[in-house]
């Protein structure tokens, strides 16, 4: 009956029959640590590639170079389109226990209603 154990272990994993919250977290809170220079430059490179391949959500113009706006977590990355209205796009970057979580570049202000 070797086939019986793996499915039962898999079902125990899916149903959550064990409690993982009893393990203490020994490291300091993730969002309280300062931003390292390597993380900041990695984020600049990643969003530089994303902005180069993305067009404005409103007018379709290509996005300009992104800027990292904050020096603490969560980081805010902004980029403006190269169209005449220079629409602003923003993304937030979070630091979690699994690593960096990047958000999409989205337009910050909704379109105005014209009467």
C-alpha positions as a printed NumPy array, in Angstrom:
array([[  0.   ,   0.   ,   0.   ],
       [  2.676,   2.462,  -0.999],
       [  0.185,   4.474,  -3.003],
       [ -1.884,   5.365,   0.076],
       [  0.602,   7.682,   1.85 ],
       [  1.368,  10.333,  -0.868],
       [ -2.284,  11.194,  -1.605],
       [ -3.069,  11.443,   2.119],
       [ -0.059,  13.7  ,   2.731],
       [ -1.127,  15.852,  -0.217],
       [ -4.667,  16.16 ,   1.111],
       [ -3.356,  17.058,   4.576],
       [ -1.3  ,  19.797,   2.943],
       [ -4.295,  21.14 ,   1.006],
       [ -6.71 ,  21.085,   3.928],
       [ -4.285,  22.835,   6.246],
       [ -4.293,  20.319,   9.053],
       [ -0.988,  21.619,  10.427],
       [ -0.374,  25.05 ,  11.904],
       [  2.611,  27.021,  10.583],
       [  2.009,  30.041,  12.816],
       [  3.793,  28.474,  15.777],
       [  7.189,  29.153,  14.235],
       [  8.539,  32.441,  15.611],
       [  9.686,  35.141,  13.201],
       [ 13.185,  36.1  ,  14.304],
       [ 14.025,  38.699,  11.659],
       [ 12.842,  42.321,  11.982],
       [  9.802,  43.487,  10.101],
       [ 10.503,  43.443,   6.388],
       [  9.121,  46.904,   5.616],
       [ 11.202,  48.552,   8.363],
       [ 14.549,  47.684,   6.81 ],
       [ 16.146,  50.402,   4.665],
       [ 16.268,  50.136,   0.891],
       [ 19.588,  48.691,  -0.26 ],
       [ 21.394,  50.282,  -3.191],
       [ 21.306,  46.992,  -5.1  ],
       [ 17.526,  46.726,  -4.686],
       [ 17.025,  50.307,  -5.813],
       [ 19.158,  49.866,  -8.937],
       [ 17.43 ,  46.554,  -9.718],
       [ 14.036,  48.258,  -9.499],
       [ 15.246,  51.08 , -11.76 ],
       [ 16.461,  48.599, -14.376],
       [ 13.29 ,  46.48 , -14.23 ],
       [ 10.953,  49.448, -14.562],
       [ 13.186,  50.953, -17.257],
       [ 12.524,  47.869, -19.382],
       [  8.814,  47.866, -18.491],
       [  8.425,  51.561, -19.367],
       [ 10.272,  51.099, -22.659],
       [  7.803,  48.379, -23.683],
       [  4.647,  50.088, -22.369],
       [  2.516,  52.749, -23.978],
       [  0.296,  55.288, -22.236],
       [ -3.039,  53.911, -21.118],
       [ -4.835,  57.073, -22.213],
       [ -3.204,  58.38 , -25.407],
       [ -0.967,  55.5  , -26.569],
       [  2.312,  57.477, -26.509],
       [  5.436,  55.682, -25.249],
       [  6.405,  56.157, -21.61 ],
       [  9.501,  58.1  , -20.635],
       [ 12.187,  56.95 , -18.197],
       [ 10.876,  55.959, -14.757],
       [ 11.945,  57.501, -11.449],
       [ 12.025,  55.9  ,  -8.02 ],
       [ 10.344,  58.497,  -5.823],
       [ 10.687,  57.275,  -2.241],
       [ 13.617,  56.006,  -0.225],
       [ 11.582,  53.845,   2.179],
       [  9.267,  50.881,   1.698],
       [  6.934,  50.771,  -0.151],
       [  8.761,  52.389,  -3.05 ],
       [  6.858,  54.415,  -5.612],
       [  7.944,  54.398,  -9.254],
       [  6.577,  57.062, -11.6  ],
       [  6.84 ,  57.561, -15.343],
       [  5.254,  60.101, -17.687],
       [  4.169,  59.509, -21.23 ],
       [  5.876,  61.391, -24.041],
       [  2.578,  62.7  , -25.454],
       [  1.474,  66.336, -25.27 ],
       [ -0.496,  65.788, -22.033],
       [  2.351,  63.95 , -20.216],
       [  0.035,  61.522, -18.382],
       [  1.535,  60.2  , -15.163],
       [  1.787,  56.467, -14.481],
       [  2.625,  55.001, -11.08 ],
       [  3.643,  51.646,  -9.632],
       [  4.262,  50.556,  -6.055],
       [  7.02 ,  48.137,  -5.108],
       [  6.666,  46.215,  -1.858],
       [  9.227,  44.177,   0.006],
       [  7.785,  40.957,   1.391],
       [  9.36 ,  38.025,   3.142],
       [  9.483,  36.212,  -0.229],
       [ 11.249,  39.095,  -1.996],
       [ 10.222,  42.123,  -4.04 ],
       [  6.649,  42.448,  -5.246],
       [  6.317,  44.791,  -8.209],
       [  3.086,  46.413,  -9.283],
       [  2.009,  47.428, -12.785],
       [  2.478,  50.931, -14.143],
       [ -1.039,  52.34 , -14.062],
       [ -2.35 ,  55.801, -14.824],
       [ -2.846,  57.866, -11.682],
       [ -5.743,  60.174, -12.485],
       [ -9.032,  59.218, -14.083],
       [-10.064,  60.859, -17.335],
       [-12.049,  64.078, -17.061],
       [-15.617,  64.113, -18.234],
       [-16.197,  66.704, -20.954],
       [-19.753,  68.068, -21.159]])
